[in-house]
Amino acid sequence: TFALRHCLRRSALDRIFQKTVCLQPRGREPTLRPARLRMLGGSISGQRSVSEYSFLKQTEAQQLDADLMSPELGFSIDQLMELAGLSCASAIAAEYPASTHRDVVILAGPGNNGGDGLVCARHLHHFGYSISVTYPKFRAENGLYAGLVTQLNGLGVRFVDVEEAIGAIPSANVVVDAMFGFSFTGVPREPFSSLIGAMARAIQDDANASEAKKPFAVVAVDVPSGFHVEDGDVHGLYGDHHPHMLISLTAPKLCARTFRGELHYLGGRFVPPAIAAKYDLRLPMYPGSSQCVEIGGGKGDEASARERDKQDVRDIRKTYEPTITESLFDGRHADPFDLFARWFEEAKGTGMIEEPNAMAVTSVGPTGQPSTRYVLLRGFDAAGFTFFTNYDSRKGRHFSSNNKCAATFFWESLSRSVRIEGTIDKLDPVESDRYWASRPRAHQLGALSSHQSAEISSDAELLARYEALERELEGTKDIPRPDFWGGYRIRPHLIEFWQGRTSRLHERLEYAKTQRDQNTWHTRRLSP
């Protein structure tokens, strides 16, 4: 994992603390809520839409941290962590002052996000809050984290076990979620899944409470724990209500577009100009000496669900900002299959596309009516693109009478698409047998029990056929491939590669064979 953090010397921290918190009239609570008036790269008036700021993909966030800690820029992990924790404490103090939200529970994870939480706990203690910390995966052998724990122990901050933390969450005024950051993938495991569950229940209970409710807020550090860093709450851990506040660090991650909490702050005031230029970061200016700036919230950072429901379909659009900026027309790929292989590997490597092999395949029926559906690519080489299906399905019947077809891949996170036109034919039975034998047994039974594209009376009918076949073939070690199921190969005569670009000036590169020359791929550039 990488850190999104920065450190200032103690004297500098003291000066910042004095400027941002202490220099207030007596008797008044510190107010850190900054104005949202300016952005890096230009001045603006009024409030900007958060969608105009930059959002980082997981790989970008990781590489950005690596760049910060490179010899050229010279940041260390403890330096970055210090400013991140200070930013989080400052944002919390801006919205949830100690006079009304004194009791704070910090949920610290095993990595750098947890370190941010520990630094935040130290600053909140100095800001006048009562702090409890649960740190279930503390690694005493790590000097950085051991030092942070020692600092908190020296301040008398209380450490509690997971069970006590779960019990304390509903009665706390602020819960700081610092368990998992942008490097986390998968589904949270114990004990963190229980902590997330308790946190989510407390959020739901607070949303359903009466008007006369105690002050309560859940604050997520950088990424709400359990969120996919780009796609958001894909596991449905939070239901209808997200944490009350998100504090993004360095720059918001893509999942922040789906955030539906009340407040969204940005912290981590350390981005050098070289980093801003390299990643084309569009970030707000931090007013004065503030360590945080409010950039959105309340409706979700892309648009609230209600706004999306009201949005006219004519106004739904995105600005293409591809991660990979090199041109298609670099002369390196005379063969389209070479370029496809490269793009396919890059689609797999993003970690953001669950099925990069999904392709929409179009067949043409006897009346000339096209029909499109998604299938999964199972192989490709110079001969074409292969997939497997039921030969008696609608597409199978179409292909038996008209062998013309088309297919399309779309990899949204890369702003890329590949379009294919050609003819189709069945694979050799030996190839189909080989692939059939590699399929999971449940998938084989599913193919046998489904008369694809035929009408059924209910799901129960299909399930009954499956269970009957399961009993019938219980003692059969290897289930033979049925004659009605097998593979197809699309033999392309045209392959077009599409790369999204800004201002709709997309790149299109077409490879095509002519009727007179079926052995040579001819390339040409097309207008977007």
C-alpha positions as CSV (number, residue, x, y, z in Angstrom):
1,T,0.0,0.0,0.0
2,F,1.0,3.6,-0.5
3,A,0.5,6.6,1.6
4,L,-1.2,9.9,0.8
5,R,0.4,11.9,3.5
6,H,2.8,14.8,4.4
7,C,4.5,16.0,7.5
8,L,5.4,19.4,8.8
9,R,7.9,20.1,11.6
10,R,6.3,20.6,15.0
11,S,6.9,24.3,15.0
12,A,5.2,24.6,11.7
13,L,2.3,22.5,12.9
14,D,2.0,24.8,15.9
15,R,1.9,27.9,13.7
16,I,-0.8,26.3,11.5
17,F,-2.8,25.3,14.5
18,Q,-2.6,28.8,15.9
19,K,-3.7,30.4,12.6
20,T,-6.5,28.0,11.7
21,V,-8.0,27.2,15.1
22,C,-6.6,29.2,18.0
23,L,-6.9,32.8,16.7
24,Q,-10.6,33.0,17.3
25,P,-12.6,35.5,19.5
26,R,-13.0,34.2,23.1
27,G,-16.2,32.2,23.6
28,R,-16.6,31.2,20.0
29,E,-16.0,27.8,18.5
30,P,-13.3,27.5,15.9
31,T,-14.6,27.8,12.4
32,L,-12.5,26.3,9.7
33,R,-15.1,26.1,6.9
34,P,-13.2,27.6,3.9
35,A,-14.7,29.5,1.1
36,R,-14.9,27.7,-2.3
37,L,-13.8,30.4,-4.6
38,R,-10.7,29.4,-6.4
39,M,-9.1,26.5,-8.2
40,L,-5.6,25.6,-9.3
41,G,-5.2,27.0,-12.7
42,G,-7.6,29.9,-12.5
43,S,-9.9,32.0,-10.4
44,I,-13.7,31.6,-10.2
45,S,-16.5,33.1,-8.4
46,G,-19.1,31.2,-6.5
47,Q,-19.3,27.5,-5.9
48,R,-18.0,25.1,-8.6
49,S,-19.5,21.7,-9.2
50,V,-17.4,19.0,-7.7
51,S,-17.5,17.1,-11.0
52,E,-15.1,19.8,-12.4
53,Y,-12.4,18.5,-10.1
54,S,-10.0,15.6,-10.9
55,F,-10.9,12.1,-9.7
56,L,-8.1,9.5,-9.5
57,K,-8.2,5.9,-10.5
58,Q,-6.6,3.3,-8.2
59,T,-3.5,2.9,-10.3
60,E,-3.1,6.7,-10.6
61,A,-3.4,7.2,-6.9
62,Q,-0.8,4.5,-6.3
63,Q,1.6,5.9,-8.9
64,L,1.1,9.5,-7.6
65,D,2.2,8.4,-4.1
66,A,5.2,6.6,-5.5
67,D,6.1,9.8,-7.4
68,L,5.8,11.9,-4.2
69,M,8.2,9.5,-2.4
70,S,10.7,9.4,-5.3
71,P,14.2,10.9,-5.0
72,E,13.1,13.7,-7.3
73,L,10.4,15.0,-4.9
74,G,11.7,13.6,-1.6
75,F,8.7,13.0,0.5
76,S,8.7,10.3,3.1
77,I,5.7,8.2,4.2
78,D,5.6,9.6,7.7
79,Q,5.7,13.2,6.3
80,L,2.8,12.4,4.0
81,M,0.9,10.7,6.8
82,E,1.3,13.6,9.2
83,L,-0.4,16.2,7.0
84,A,-3.1,13.7,6.0
85,G,-4.0,13.2,9.7
86,L,-3.9,17.0,10.3
87,S,-6.2,17.6,7.3
88,C,-8.7,15.1,8.6
89,A,-8.7,16.5,12.1
90,S,-9.1,20.1,10.7
91,A,-12.0,19.0,8.6
92,I,-13.7,17.3,11.5
93,A,-13.2,20.3,13.7
94,A,-14.7,22.5,11.0
95,E,-18.0,20.6,10.9
96,Y,-18.2,18.8,14.3
97,P,-16.8,21.0,17.1
98,A,-15.7,19.5,20.3
99,S,-18.4,21.4,22.2
100,T,-21.1,19.3,20.5
101,H,-19.3,16.2,19.3
102,R,-16.8,15.5,22.0
103,D,-16.7,11.7,22.0
104,V,-14.8,10.3,19.1
105,V,-14.1,6.7,18.2
106,I,-11.3,6.1,15.7
107,L,-11.4,2.8,13.7
108,A,-7.8,2.3,12.5
109,G,-6.9,-0.3,9.8
110,P,-3.6,-2.1,9.3
111,G,-2.1,0.1,6.6
112,N,-1.4,3.8,5.8
113,N,-5.1,4.7,6.1
114,G,-5.0,3.5,9.7
115,G,-1.9,5.6,10.3
116,D,-3.8,8.6,9.0
117,G,-6.4,7.8,11.6
118,L,-3.8,7.6,14.4
119,V,-2.4,11.0,13.5
120,C,-5.9,12.4,13.3
121,A,-6.6,11.0,16.8
122,R,-3.5,12.9,18.2
123,H,-4.6,16.2,16.7
124,L,-8.2,15.8,17.8
125,H,-7.0,15.1,21.3
126,H,-5.2,18.5,21.2
127,F,-8.3,20.1,19.8
128,G,-10.2,19.1,22.9
129,Y,-12.0,15.9,21.9
130,S,-12.2,12.7,24.0
131,I,-10.7,9.9,21.9
132,S,-11.0,6.1,21.9
133,V,-9.1,4.1,19.3
134,T,-9.5,0.5,18.1
135,Y,-6.4,-0.8,16.3
136,P,-7.0,-4.6,15.9
137,K,-4.1,-5.3,13.5
138,F,-1.4,-3.2,15.2
139,R,2.1,-4.2,14.0
140,A,4.4,-3.4,16.9
141,E,7.5,-4.3,14.7
142,N,6.7,-1.4,12.4
143,G,8.5,1.6,13.8
144,L,6.2,4.2,12.2
145,Y,3.0,2.7,13.6
146,A,4.6,1.9,16.9
147,G,5.7,5.5,17.3
148,L,2.2,6.7,16.6
149,V,0.8,4.4,19.2
150,T,3.4,5.5,21.7
151,Q,2.4,9.1,21.1
152,L,-1.2,8.4,21.8
153,N,-0.4,6.4,24.9
154,G,1.6,9.4,26.1
155,L,-1.4,11.6,25.8
156,G,-3.6,9.1,27.7
157,V,-5.7,8.2,24.6
158,R,-7.7,5.1,25.3
159,F,-7.2,2.0,23.2
160,V,-10.2,-0.4,23.1
161,D,-10.8,-3.9,21.6
162,V,-13.1,-4.5,18.7
163,E,-16.0,-5.6,20.8
164,E,-15.9,-2.5,22.9
165,A,-15.5,-0.3,19.8
166,I,-18.6,-1.9,18.3
167,G,-20.5,-1.2,21.5
168,A,-19.2,2.4,21.6
169,I,-20.1,3.3,18.0
170,P,-23.8,4.0,18.5
171,S,-23.2,6.3,21.5
172,A,-20.3,8.2,20.0
173,N,-20.6,11.7,18.5
174,V,-18.1,11.1,15.8
175,V,-16.8,7.8,14.3
176,V,-13.7,8.1,12.1
177,D,-13.4,5.4,9.6
178,A,-9.7,5.0,8.9
179,M,-9.7,1.3,8.1
180,F,-9.1,0.9,4.4
181,G,-7.9,3.3,1.7
182,F,-7.4,3.3,-2.0
183,S,-5.2,0.3,-2.2
184,F,-7.8,-2.1,-0.7
185,T,-9.6,-4.5,-3.0
186,G,-12.1,-7.3,-2.4
187,V,-14.6,-7.8,0.5
188,P,-13.6,-6.8,4.0
189,R,-12.9,-9.7,6.4
190,E,-13.1,-9.9,10.2
191,P,-12.7,-8.1,12.4
192,F,-13.2,-5.1,10.0
193,S,-16.4,-6.5,8.5
194,S,-18.0,-6.4,11.9
195,L,-16.8,-2.8,12.5
196,I,-18.1,-1.7,9.1
197,G,-21.4,-3.4,9.8
198,A,-21.8,-1.6,13.2
199,M,-20.9,1.7,11.5
200,A,-23.4,1.2,8.8
201,R,-26.2,0.3,11.3
202,A,-25.4,3.4,13.2
203,I,-25.6,5.5,10.1
204,Q,-29.0,4.0,9.2
205,D,-30.3,4.5,12.8
206,D,-29.2,8.1,12.7
207,A,-31.0,8.6,9.4
208,N,-34.2,7.1,10.8
209,A,-34.0,9.0,14.2
210,S,-36.4,11.7,15.2
211,E,-35.6,15.4,15.1
212,A,-34.5,15.3,18.7
213,K,-31.4,13.2,18.2
214,K,-27.9,13.3,19.6
215,P,-25.1,14.7,17.6
216,F,-23.7,11.9,15.5
217,A,-21.5,11.6,12.4
218,V,-19.4,9.0,10.6
219,V,-16.4,10.4,8.8
220,A,-14.6,8.4,6.1
221,V,-10.9,9.0,5.5
222,D,-10.1,9.1,1.7
223,V,-12.3,6.1,0.8
224,P,-15.3,4.7,2.9
225,S,-14.1,1.3,4.1
226,G,-15.5,-1.5,1.9
227,F,-16.0,0.8,-1.1
228,H,-14.5,-0.2,-4.4
229,V,-12.0,2.6,-4.9
230,E,-13.5,3.4,-8.3
231,D,-17.0,2.0,-8.4
232,G,-18.2,2.8,-4.8
233,D,-20.3,0.6,-2.6
234,V,-20.5,-2.4,-5.0
235,H,-21.1,-4.8,-2.1
236,G,-24.0,-2.9,-0.7
237,L,-22.4,-2.5,2.7
238,Y,-24.1,0.9,3.5
239,G,-27.5,0.5,2.0
240,D,-29.3,3.8,1.3
241,H,-27.2,6.0,3.6
242,H,-23.4,6.6,3.2
243,P,-21.2,8.1,5.9
244,H,-22.0,11.7,6.8
245,M,-18.6,13.0,5.6
246,L,-15.9,12.0,3.2
247,I,-12.4,13.5,3.5
248,S,-10.5,12.9,0.2
249,L,-6.7,13.1,0.4
250,T,-4.6,14.6,-2.4
251,A,-7.4,14.3,-4.9
252,P,-10.8,12.6,-4.8
253,K,-10.8,9.0,-5.9
254,L,-13.3,7.9,-8.5
255,C,-15.6,6.3,-5.9
256,A,-16.3,9.8,-4.6
257,R,-18.5,10.4,-7.6
258,T,-21.0,7.9,-6.0
259,F,-20.7,9.3,-2.5
260,R,-24.1,10.4,-1.1
261,G,-23.1,11.7,2.3
262,E,-23.7,15.3,3.5
263,L,-20.2,16.7,3.3
264,H,-17.1,16.2,1.1
265,Y,-13.8,17.7,2.0
266,L,-10.4,17.6,0.4
267,G,-7.2,17.5,2.5
268,G,-3.5,17.0,1.9
269,R,-2.1,20.4,1.1
270,F,1.2,19.3,-0.4
271,V,0.8,18.7,-4.1
272,P,3.9,20.0,-6.0
273,P,3.4,21.7,-9.4
274,A,5.2,18.8,-11.1
275,I,2.6,16.3,-9.8
276,A,-0.3,18.6,-10.7
277,A,1.0,18.9,-14.2
278,K,1.8,15.2,-14.7
279,Y,-1.7,14.0,-13.6
280,D,-3.5,17.1,-15.0
281,L,-5.0,17.7,-11.6
282,R,-7.8,20.2,-11.2
283,L,-8.0,20.9,-7.5
284,P,-9.5,23.8,-5.5
285,M,-7.2,26.4,-3.9
286,Y,-6.9,26.1,-0.1
287,P,-7.9,29.4,1.4
288,G,-5.4,31.1,3.8
289,S,-3.6,28.6,5.9
290,S,-6.4,26.0,6.0
291,Q,-5.5,22.4,5.7
292,C,-8.8,21.4,4.2
293,V,-11.4,22.7,1.8
294,E,-15.0,21.8,1.3
295,I,-15.7,20.6,-2.2
296,G,-19.2,19.1,-2.2
297,G,-21.5,16.6,-0.6
298,G,-25.1,16.4,0.3
299,K,-26.2,15.2,-3.1
300,G,-23.5,12.8,-4.1
301,D,-20.4,14.1,-5.9
302,E,-21.5,13.3,-9.4
303,A,-25.2,14.0,-8.9
304,S,-27.7,12.8,-6.4
305,A,-30.0,10.0,-7.2
306,R,-32.9,12.4,-7.3
307,E,-31.1,14.7,-9.6
308,R,-30.2,11.8,-11.9
309,D,-33.8,10.8,-12.0
310,K,-34.8,14.3,-13.1
311,Q,-31.9,14.7,-15.5
312,D,-33.0,14.9,-19.1
313,V,-31.4,12.1,-21.2
314,R,-30.1,14.8,-23.6
315,D,-27.9,16.2,-20.8
316,I,-26.3,12.9,-19.8
317,R,-22.7,13.0,-21.1
318,K,-19.2,12.5,-19.9
319,T,-15.9,14.2,-20.8
320,Y,-13.4,11.6,-22.0
321,E,-10.1,11.9,-20.3
322,P,-8.3,8.7,-21.2
323,T,-5.5,7.5,-18.8
324,I,-3.4,6.3,-21.8
325,T,-2.8,9.3,-23.9
326,E,-0.5,7.9,-26.6
327,S,-1.9,7.9,-30.1
328,L,-3.2,4.8,-31.9
329,F,-1.3,5.8,-35.0
330,D,2.2,5.1,-33.8
331,G,3.0,2.6,-36.6
332,R,3.8,-0.2,-34.2
333,H,0.9,-2.5,-35.0
334,A,0.6,-3.6,-38.7
335,D,-1.6,-6.5,-37.6
336,P,-4.8,-5.6,-35.8
337,F,-4.6,-8.7,-33.6
338,D,-1.3,-7.4,-32.1
339,L,-3.0,-4.1,-31.1
340,F,-6.1,-6.0,-29.9
341,A,-3.8,-8.2,-27.7
342,R,-2.2,-5.2,-26.2
343,W,-5.5,-3.5,-25.5
344,F,-7.0,-6.6,-24.1
345,E,-4.1,-7.1,-21.7
346,E,-4.4,-3.5,-20.6
347,A,-8.1,-3.9,-20.0
348,K,-7.4,-7.0,-17.9
349,G,-4.7,-5.2,-16.0
350,T,-6.8,-2.2,-14.8
351,G,-8.5,-4.3,-12.2
352,M,-11.6,-2.2,-12.9
353,I,-13.3,-4.3,-15.6
354,E,-14.8,-7.4,-14.2
355,E,-15.3,-9.0,-17.6
356,P,-13.0,-7.5,-20.2
357,N,-13.9,-10.4,-22.5
358,A,-17.5,-9.4,-22.7
359,M,-18.5,-8.6,-26.3
360,A,-21.8,-7.7,-27.9
361,V,-22.4,-10.0,-30.9
362,T,-24.9,-9.2,-33.6
363,S,-26.5,-11.7,-35.9
364,V,-29.0,-11.1,-38.7
365,G,-32.3,-13.0,-39.0
366,P,-34.0,-14.3,-42.1
367,T,-36.0,-11.1,-42.4
368,G,-32.9,-8.9,-42.2
369,Q,-33.5,-7.9,-38.7
370,P,-30.3,-7.6,-36.6
371,S,-30.2,-9.0,-33.1
372,T,-27.5,-8.3,-30.5
373,R,-26.6,-9.9,-27.2
374,Y,-23.5,-10.2,-25.0
375,V,-21.3,-13.3,-25.0
376,L,-17.8,-14.0,-23.5
377,L,-14.8,-14.1,-25.7
378,R,-12.9,-17.4,-25.1
379,G,-9.9,-17.0,-27.4
380,F,-8.4,-15.0,-30.3
381,D,-5.6,-15.4,-32.8
382,A,-4.9,-14.5,-36.4
383,A,-7.8,-16.7,-37.5
384,G,-10.4,-14.7,-35.5
385,F,-12.4,-14.4,-32.2
386,T,-14.0,-17.4,-30.6
387,F,-16.9,-17.9,-28.2
388,F,-19.2,-20.8,-27.2
389,T,-23.0,-21.1,-27.0
390,N,-26.1,-23.1,-27.8
391,Y,-26.3,-23.9,-31.5
392,D,-30.1,-24.0,-31.2
393,S,-30.4,-20.5,-29.8
394,R,-31.7,-17.6,-31.8
395,K,-28.2,-16.5,-32.7
396,G,-27.3,-20.0,-33.7
397,R,-30.3,-20.3,-36.0
398,H,-29.4,-16.9,-37.5
399,F,-25.8,-17.9,-38.1
400,S,-26.9,-21.1,-39.8
401,S,-28.8,-19.1,-42.4
402,N,-26.6,-15.9,-42.6
403,N,-23.0,-16.1,-41.6
404,K,-22.5,-12.3,-41.5
405,C,-22.0,-10.9,-38.0
406,A,-20.5,-8.1,-36.0
407,A,-19.1,-7.7,-32.5
408,T,-18.1,-4.9,-30.2
409,F,-16.0,-4.5,-27.1
410,F,-16.4,-1.5,-24.8
411,W,-13.9,-0.8,-21.9
412,E,-15.4,2.3,-20.3
413,S,-12.7,2.9,-17.7
414,L,-10.1,3.1,-20.6
415,S,-12.4,5.1,-22.9
416,R,-11.8,2.4,-25.5
417,S,-13.9,0.3,-27.9
418,V,-13.2,-2.3,-30.6
419,R,-15.7,-2.9,-33.4
420,I,-15.5,-6.1,-35.6
421,E,-17.3,-7.0,-38.8
422,G,-16.9,-10.4,-40.5
423,T,-18.3,-13.8,-41.1
424,I,-18.8,-16.7,-38.6
425,D,-18.5,-20.4,-38.7
426,K,-18.5,-23.3,-36.2
427,L,-15.4,-24.5,-34.5
428,D,-14.0,-27.9,-35.1
429,P,-15.8,-30.4,-32.7
430,V,-12.4,-31.2,-31.1
431,E,-12.0,-27.6,-30.0
432,S,-15.5,-27.5,-28.6
433,D,-14.9,-30.7,-26.7
434,R,-11.7,-29.4,-25.2
435,Y,-13.4,-26.2,-24.0
436,W,-16.4,-28.1,-22.7
437,A,-14.2,-30.3,-20.6
438,S,-12.6,-27.3,-19.0
439,R,-16.0,-25.8,-17.8
440,P,-17.1,-26.2,-14.2
441,R,-19.6,-29.0,-13.8
442,A,-22.4,-26.6,-12.7
443,H,-21.9,-24.7,-16.0
444,Q,-22.1,-27.9,-18.0
445,L,-25.4,-28.9,-16.2
446,G,-26.7,-25.4,-16.8
447,A,-26.0,-25.7,-20.6
448,L,-27.7,-29.1,-20.7
449,S,-30.8,-28.0,-18.8
450,S,-31.4,-24.8,-20.7
451,H,-33.1,-24.9,-24.1
452,Q,-31.7,-21.5,-24.9
453,S,-34.1,-18.9,-26.4
454,A,-37.1,-21.4,-26.0
455,E,-40.1,-20.2,-23.9
456,I,-40.4,-21.5,-20.4
457,S,-43.4,-21.3,-18.0
458,S,-41.4,-20.2,-15.0
459,D,-38.0,-20.3,-13.3
460,A,-39.1,-23.3,-11.4
461,E,-39.4,-25.3,-14.6
462,L,-35.7,-24.5,-15.5
463,L,-34.5,-25.3,-12.0
464,A,-36.5,-28.6,-12.0
465,R,-34.7,-29.7,-15.2
466,Y,-31.3,-28.7,-13.7
467,E,-31.9,-30.7,-10.5
468,A,-33.2,-33.7,-12.5
469,L,-30.1,-33.7,-14.6
470,E,-27.9,-33.3,-11.5
471,R,-29.4,-36.4,-10.0
472,E,-29.3,-38.3,-13.3
473,L,-25.6,-37.6,-13.9
474,E,-24.5,-37.9,-10.3
475,G,-22.3,-40.9,-10.9
476,T,-20.9,-39.6,-14.3
477,K,-17.4,-38.3,-13.9
478,D,-17.1,-36.6,-17.3
479,I,-20.2,-35.1,-18.8
480,P,-20.1,-35.4,-22.6
481,R,-20.7,-32.3,-24.7
482,P,-24.1,-32.3,-26.3
483,D,-24.3,-31.8,-30.1
484,F,-26.4,-28.7,-29.7
485,W,-23.6,-26.8,-27.9
486,G,-20.2,-25.7,-29.1
487,G,-18.0,-22.9,-30.4
488,Y,-18.0,-20.2,-33.1
489,R,-15.2,-18.3,-34.7
490,I,-15.7,-14.8,-36.0
491,R,-13.4,-14.3,-39.0
492,P,-13.1,-10.5,-39.3
493,H,-12.6,-8.5,-42.5
494,L,-12.8,-5.2,-40.6
495,I,-11.6,-4.2,-37.1
496,E,-11.9,-0.7,-35.9
497,F,-10.2,0.7,-32.7
498,W,-11.8,3.7,-31.0
499,Q,-10.1,5.8,-28.3
500,G,-12.1,8.5,-26.6
501,R,-10.6,12.0,-26.5
502,T,-11.6,15.4,-25.1
503,S,-13.9,17.7,-27.0
504,R,-15.3,14.6,-28.8
505,L,-12.2,14.5,-31.0
506,H,-12.0,10.7,-30.7
507,E,-9.4,8.7,-32.5
508,R,-10.6,5.9,-34.9
509,L,-8.2,3.5,-36.6
510,E,-9.7,1.0,-39.1
511,Y,-8.0,-2.2,-40.3
512,A,-9.8,-3.7,-43.3
513,K,-9.3,-6.4,-46.0
514,T,-10.6,-5.7,-49.5
515,Q,-12.5,-8.1,-51.8
516,R,-9.4,-8.2,-54.1
517,D,-6.9,-8.7,-51.3
518,Q,-7.9,-10.9,-48.4
519,N,-4.4,-11.4,-47.1
520,T,-3.4,-7.8,-46.3
521,W,-4.8,-5.5,-43.6
522,H,-5.1,-1.9,-44.9
523,T,-5.3,0.9,-42.3
524,R,-6.9,4.3,-42.5
525,R,-7.8,7.0,-40.0
526,L,-11.5,7.9,-39.7
527,S,-13.2,11.1,-38.5
528,P,-14.8,10.8,-35.1
